[in-house]
Amino acid sequence: MESLKLSQPLCSSHGWKSLIPLPTSRVLPKSTFHIFPNRKLGLSTGFITTANVALFSSNVFPSRHCVVTQVRSMKFSTKTSVQSATDELVEGKSKDLSVSGDSIRRRFLDFYAARGHKVLPSASLVPDDPTVLLTIAGMLQFKPIFLGQVPRQVPRATTAQRCIRTNDVENVGRTTRHHTFFEMLGNFSFGDYFKKEAIQWAWELSTVEFGLPADRLWISVFEDDNEAFEIWHDEVGFPVERIKRMGEEDNFWTSGVTGPCGPCSEIYYDFHPERGYAAIDLNDDTRFIEFYNLVFMEFNKKDDGSLEPLKQKNIDTGLGLERMARILQKVSNNYETDLIYPIIEKTSELAKVPYGLADDQSKLNLKIIGDHMRAVVYLISDGVVPSNIGRGYVVRRLIRRAVRTGRMLGIKGDGQGNLEGAFLPTIAGKVIELSTYIYPDLKNRIPRILEELKREELKFVQTLERGEKYLDQMLVDSLLSARESGTAPCLSGKDAFLLYDTYGFPVEITAEVAEERGVSIDMNGFDIEMENQRRQSQAAHSAVKLSMGNSADVTKDVGDTKFLGYETLSATAVVESLIVNGSPVLQVSEGSEVEVLLNRTPFYAESGGQIGDHGFLYIPQGENQYKAVMEIIDVQKSMGNIFVHKGTIKEGALEVGREVEAAVDARLRQRAKVHHTATHLLQSALKKAIGQETSQAGSLVAFERLRFDFNFHRPLTDSELAEIESLVNKWVGDATPLQTKVMPLADAKGAGAIAMFGEKYGEEVRVVEVPGVSMELCGGTHVSNTSEIRGFKIISEQGIASGIRRIEAVAGDAFIEYVNARDYYMKQLCSTLKVKAEEVTNRVDNLLEELRMTRNEASTLREKAAVYKASIMASKAISVGTSQKVSVLVESMEDTDADSLKKAADYLIETLEDPAAVILGSCPGDEKVSLVAAFTPGVVNLGIQAGKFIGPIAKLCGGGGGGRPNFAQAGGRKPENLSSALEKARSEIISVLSEKAS
């Protein structure tokens, strides 16, 4: 095959889009010919019109699906069809990967951009919305607009949104369509177009742009939505026999108990039209897949459940990228599309399990890893680090599930010979390779992503090994219990779930190991525990909560606040609104706590980590006299760009419509400015000292200190902290003037400006630059020259979560105050110790050593005293049993401390002949109980274990504990119960020994 020949215009082949989209990442020579000199082609992203091209990469055609013949340096001509070219290139025509996932995404966005939609970037997976843990829907970033809390910036928008949902994690790989990570393509209208346009464009996109056969599509509408039904039938011409009216559960979208809602219409693809129209169930996954959902947000659901029309009707749609790729690429499930399959293929390579030859269980495991790795790479990229709470737990659970699944596939170590290595970073590399073209920011975070995955995997492998030991002990206990009761050994469902949830053991592995030992598993109990967890997960993560509240009513007639605080600290303003306890009022008097909305203000409202200004509002009444005074103690932004000034009326009364003088506390503003600029210098110093890959994870700019959270995997050394301080103070001493400018967001990013964590930006952004040192997008207040900072000092560095460190520091006046306070304390210490400042450290070390030696001597004396008491107590031991005599001693040792109590028990076990059982208790301090159980080998051989025996006894004293079969310690908080607890211990040990030794 020497050339590819086209016999007809590409634009007519497929809705003005190419049928064979190709990667555009490779730089190719410009074409020297034109296929259609008189027509401008509307080509899909990825179609290349160059004369000499490298046609297909592995990203377009995964090797399992097809074999690409060697067609390097081919030339296009205009004589045969695109389809014939595809036939020559691809073996196995049942699978069509000529439409890549990347091209589907681009064509969707281009389609709506051509219809007046603004293409907006995907929001972070970490949402601003406190009602949801992660970004679970494309509409989430527009929630404030739907609620009327912020004005729309554009009338219509389109996005490709990264999403995470974990409520159906157990279905991943088991069905053809469930994922934890997926991309939702959406088009949105904010009070602009409505049902007619949304339906018509969805139809055009599906059947013309993507070329789906009309006779393969089915439509669902809400049962009472006659308008949508008629548009589909009358306007689009869709046959009524394939329009299904469905109930509220399927086709009425609600955001929560109250809030915006409305009917929806969904488009389904039919994989098996030969089955006919009888008894159609659109929820039948074996036949249908719903790929496009159109939500008509036209009502507000009130507290009483009634619906009222929204003033602004909105459109919110979602098209699943993975689902559309499955349809267009003609594969049997989402996992075999080019969006996921290359990840599965890399995993297969490490596991040495070819996907095409794998059994069903192995295919399931490969799919799980393919899915989960996409989720964890993007979550870590967006700043989420593994932990045991919140979204950090989501990451940790997915990583652990991938690790244990890899072990089930037989992947050892890194899968490439290093048994001490980690395999997840290798697979993550494939995820990143597939993603950097669409999400270029990902490549800047590669080192952090790979390091976090490696660290978490290796740490979890150790947890798995501990779990194996725990499982072994569980099985021993089950066998012993069964032998005593005469029943079949069975591991409880709760224990199996503990192994699964805490130690990452798949129940299949637990069952396999248990079966080898002759132990069954209570699978019903395990399923109950799983269902309980699933319900909790779904309740926490499956819905976006929208609530209209009364804030929209309070501010509906109030415009945005004009901020004057960059230029001035005082200004006149008009009171637009007064709010007391959430309700508007016309006047407030002395002593009232109130929120004030002004038409303009010099007060900075809290954002970007910087707290709001303090100050006063005045109504003047002559020279140096005031009719009213209000103290401002906080300023917040609400409903977009409305500044809410919070405080208390100190004198007089304030009323709506009055002109006031607004004055910011200049001293506190300066402290905030100093700390904010110092924060920028700190971030630059961190990147120089520990690496450019570190990034901000949070910040606080306050009057008394600054706080900076950043991604890093270990504590900073003293030398690193000293280097950071030195860098910042050098830049302070350089007295560099700051530069601030407003520019387009794209230009700012192109210039290298760093975005502040958690902030949203418009098309125009404010850039704050310390030339040669720092450039950040920032709306905060800053000094005009670094010399105003005066000095910088780190006061603490600590870890606040796995992979997240925190630095607290002071600058400016706070730095001077900190140094003066430390100087005062040092002088006091020198006076007390009667040494010079440089001698304090040695003097304190000597005192500590003397104290340590004294404590050791005291401890030795206490232990000797305890052993002496024990020697006297040994004579109180009684003999239990008939066939075998066992010495038993249960006594209280008053206020003996825990270590001495252990020494006493050791002495008694050595003194009494085997078999012997010793149980001692004491009250070493207020609300403290210590217990010790020591058994000789002869007692342990009777099946009595100290660790299990002492736990229930400790509970009687309000505590707990455990240990080895021959020795265990426990504690409690109820000394008053010690006497009765020891009596209980005495009666139980005598009873069990009497039975075992008879």
Secondary structure as UniProt FT lines:
FT   STRAND          3..5
FT   HELIX           10..13
FT   TURN            14..16
FT   TURN            37..38
FT   TURN            45..46
FT   STRAND          53..54
FT   TURN            58..60
FT   TURN            63..65
FT   STRAND          72..77
FT   HELIX           82..89
FT   TURN            93..94
FT   HELIX           101..113
FT   TURN            114..116
FT   STRAND          118..119
FT   TURN            130..131
FT   HELIX           138..142
FT   HELIX           143..146
FT   TURN            147..148
FT   STRAND          156..164
FT   TURN            167..168
FT   HELIX           169..171
FT   TURN            172..174
FT   STRAND          181..190
FT   HELIX           195..204
FT   HELIX           205..209
FT   HELIX           214..216
FT   STRAND          217..222
FT   TURN            223..224
FT   HELIX           226..230
FT   HELIX           231..236
FT   HELIX           240..242
FT   STRAND          243..246
FT   HELIX           248..251
FT   STRAND          252..254
FT   STRAND          259..270
FT   HELIX           273..275
FT   TURN            278..279
FT   TURN            282..283
FT   TURN            285..287
FT   STRAND          288..301
FT   TURN            303..304
FT   STRAND          307..320
FT   HELIX           321..329
FT   HELIX           334..336
FT   TURN            338..340
FT   HELIX           341..351
FT   HELIX           355..357
FT   HELIX           360..381
FT   TURN            382..383
FT   HELIX           390..408
FT   TURN            409..410
FT   TURN            413..414
FT   TURN            419..420
FT   HELIX           424..435
FT   TURN            436..438
FT   HELIX           440..445
FT   HELIX           446..485
FT   STRAND          490..491
FT   HELIX           493..502
FT   HELIX           507..516
FT   TURN            517..518
FT   STRAND          520..521
FT   HELIX           523..541
FT   TURN            549..550
FT   HELIX           551..555
FT   TURN            556..557
FT   STRAND          562..563
FT   TURN            565..567
FT   STRAND          570..580
FT   TURN            581..582
FT   STRAND          583..585
FT   STRAND          587..589
FT   TURN            590..591
FT   STRAND          593..598
FT   STRAND          600..601
FT   TURN            608..609
FT   STRAND          615..620
FT   TURN            623..624
FT   STRAND          626..638
FT   TURN            639..641
FT   STRAND          642..651
FT   STRAND          653..655
FT   TURN            656..657
FT   STRAND          659..664
FT   HELIX           666..690
FT   TURN            692..693
FT   STRAND          696..701
FT   STRAND          706..711
FT   HELIX           718..733
FT   TURN            734..735
FT   STRAND          739..744
FT   HELIX           745..750
FT   TURN            751..752
FT   STRAND          754..755
FT   TURN            757..758
FT   STRAND          764..770
FT   TURN            771..773
FT   STRAND          774..777
FT   HELIX           786..789
FT   STRAND          792..801
FT   TURN            802..803
FT   STRAND          804..811
FT   HELIX           813..833
FT   HELIX           837..839
FT   HELIX           840..873
FT   HELIX           874..876
FT   STRAND          878..880
FT   STRAND          886..892
FT   TURN            894..895
FT   HELIX           898..911
FT   STRAND          916..925
FT   TURN            926..927
FT   STRAND          928..935
FT   HELIX           937..940
FT   TURN            941..943
FT   HELIX           946..955
FT   TURN            956..958
FT   STRAND          960..963
FT   STRAND          967..972
FT   HELIX           975..977
FT   HELIX           978..996
//
